[in-house]
Amino acid sequence: MAETIAVENPATGETIREVPVTSPEDVAGLVERARAAQPAWEALGYAGRGRILKRAQQWLVEHAEEVADTIVAETGKAREDAMLVEVAYGANALGFWPRKAPKWLADERVRTTNPFVLGRSMVVRYRPLGVVGVIGPWNYPLVNSVGDAIPALAAGNAVVVKPSEVTPLTSLLFQRGLHEAGLPEGIFQVAVGTGETGAVLIDHVDMVMFTGSTRTGRKVMERAAQTLTPVSLELGGKDPMIVLADADLERAANAAVYYSMQNGGQTCISIERVYVEAPVYDEFVAKVADKTKALRQGPPEGAGSIDVGAMTFPPQMDIVEQHVQQARDAGARVLVGGHRREGAGRFFEPTIIADADHSMTAMTEETFGPTLPIMRVKDADEAIRQANDSPYGLGAAVFTRDVAKGQRVARRVEAGAVCINDAAVNYLALELPMGGWKASGLGVRHGPAGLKKYTRQQAIMTYRLPLKREVHFFPYNAKVTGLITKGLKLFYGRGKA
Ligand code: NDP
């Protein structure tokens, strides 16, 4: 195995840096170090951990330019994509999780209605799991690798992050930031390496937070089954947008273009397909095509220089190209773009595909590129049927001026999150659970459940002494049986059938 990985700038093709690899054999040592450091981190309590994470927030704000430069260099994305979606997300998360953790993970008093255990006091408490392994993809090196580590840290865990081998620099930089903010040694470590390093990490940690493709997600779950290690999986998507005839078409077209092309379309919750009611189809398609023609693409050279960046991961270019070509062959009209760009760097032109249908892979498989296929539908029912005709169920969007109708449509769409007259921005509200249905995932990030998953629950039941009269069931005899029968009748016998 190579001892270093050469990190490439996808927008220029140049090598940025060589970084040492954590071989699969070294992973056990990293986790052992994390395990040794974790109890002291847990013992700091919410306030102690919060102070350090707050300092990390300050560090991130002060080093925002350096972090954005690093993200842009290793992904080839537009600077604004790095700043708005990644740096701003990280800064928010570093304040949010330590603020919520004491409340969402506080001991919970529970009351029972079961008369057979009346009189006991009951408490549910949340303890950190120990060492959490975070395995992340290449499309958002800060949000999806580092971002998932923050709630795990706030809950009192140590974390080992395995970023994509294509984009390890952001995690390494963040490790430096956390260290400068005062995070104790061993609490946040980065295992740079290939998929094999990730696979071995699963064997050693107490929980795996995985973000990546559905194909790899299955492998992760299979591997974790060997050690009964809990997993949380954020996987692929094919998010639909439904545009009803009464929609504000200007807003719908702006959203369709932005949320399909932003980050070069390499976002799990990108809009990947659009269903438009027939009466407004032509107008919507024309608007989207015009707006897409105006987009600027190329190597990001500072603020405001481009709108759509590079394709980060080399094999992704072929997938995008195949989807576009297959749609063309099957009768769709490619109105804008449709080709990879010649010259240095890896770019695929922002592409609009009209008259698409479900015989086309562009409508049924995750494309993960700057493409937007659009299909004409008869009515809302057909739009919902087509939207649900997918193995995925991550996010969705509905556009209509009739908000009540939009909400009714949203409730019929099979997706973990649905925005009305908006798309994808639910991701930024960390209070909301975000997770995929069907093949898009298992579990959620964000919201109370997105924090509790980094803990294990312990139920503590107390029977307070001294007792007025000791009650004991042994020895079993007719009196005990009589009591149970009487209790059954008294407490449950009056239910109505
Ligand atoms: P992959 O599934 O290819 O890789 C994800 C991570 O898993 C990488 O770090 C990879 O390492 C590692 N890995 C590969 N094989 C294994 C293995 N056998 N065991 C453990 N880890 C392994 O995904 P991509 O990086 O290509 O990311 C794109 C995908 O991520 C898209 O499908 C996208 O939809 C999804 N995604 C989902 C999100 C969500 O919230 N639902 C958010 C963002 C992306 P290496 O790269 O070194 O091979």
Boltz pocket constraint, residues with backbone or C-beta under 6 A from the ligand:
constraints:
  - pocket:
      binder: B
      contacts: [[A, 135], [A, 136], [A, 137], [A, 138], [A, 139], [A, 140], [A, 144], [A, 162], [A, 163], [A, 164], [A, 165], [A, 166], [A, 193], [A, 194], [A, 195], [A, 196], [A, 197], [A, 198], [A, 199], [A, 200], [A, 211], [A, 212], [A, 213], [A, 214], [A, 215], [A, 216], [A, 217], [A, 219], [A, 220], [A, 233], [A, 234], [A, 235], [A, 236], [A, 237], [A, 267], [A, 268], [A, 269], [A, 313], [A, 366], [A, 368], [A, 394], [A, 436], [A, 440], [A, 441]]
      max_distance: 6.0
